[in-house]
């Protein structure tokens, strides 16, 4: 296993970075390029940029900000938001993104995963899943960018993970919705269940509030841990976090 | 310096062009044989499937052009794999410049595939600009067999050639354009050996 990855996630709206609590009440936290540069300099291993309203508004993300980011950083980054066709993905990759992350459009048309994996390789195709614990099971939610449009996708999370892996998804970002933005820790049981259902890397997402939350996710087998609030609000420094994880005996890139 | 990036119609040309722009170069993206042959340095990029990439190379009439290049050539990720003899991926024959094959990485508990993320290098040739202990970024499901042409290796279940060199041909399984300072050192060493 490579070094455990620390992945700041930047939610993007109109080319600006925003952050919400439980997917609501988004506030502007700054310029996208400034954030990208800052995180790369601080030792982030990878970045993810989500255009949070693209899918709900039925459009693809704007490649112009993808190119602005690609110019300034020398670490990998994934982009997400309304990528619903081979051409949408090609535009993002041509603009300099390393991976595309798909979520709602893959639920609408699972063959999209197969197409992207065939044409660009599995290592370019990340499947984002918004998953909710419900009555001892895990279910997939869709169109989560806006609370008014969020709905059940009609799928169990573990079945969806298996199907997506079969179709060629190269990585899973598991976002446990109930925990998002509330900083009480990743949902470890949930994350473990998904790791057991797939052979591809799984990135834990949703709920990070303290360094030991990251340790817990990595001990559970996550390849990476994604967080937004704690990094945007400077509650945790990435270098400090890596020192802590190193002291816990985990391999991190420093 | 004239730098040509071979356009085989797939993948990460955007990110690679930008990395060289950061080093002050103005790369030309081309599939024209004369343009490639007259460049001072040639980059063979590629992400995606080996079968599709080899079809594109043949279809663009570049099979013998690429094999015959005398200037320094750098294959990145799939571009490096294409320099080997054959790939298990769809059983395809590759350029046959470097001895060895490309085989699938097998996942195991605690060792997912694709091999995705930053892995530590063991470096046997400091001329690569890399040093032992550097972390570089990988994203691949197939890997070349380790052999005498490996100049840097990483481990993901087995030893993976991270960088190879044979005569004027250099390969990187990792992504130097996305590997921070270590990646930039590697690219500079390729440009100015």
Interface residues (C-beta under 8 A of the other chain):
Chain A: X1 X2 X3 X5 X40 X45 X46 X67 X70 X71 X74 X75 X76 X93 X94 X95 X96 X97 X98 X99 X118 X119 X120 X121 X122 X123 X124 X170 X171 X198 X199 X200 X201 X202 X221 X223 X224 X251 X253
Chain B: X10 X11 X12 X13 X14 X15 X18 X19 X21 X22 X47 X48 X49 X52 X78 X107 X110 X111 X112 X113 X114 X115 X116 X117 X118 X119 X120 X135 X137 X138 X139 X140 X141 X156 X175 X177 X178 X179 X180 X181 X183 X184
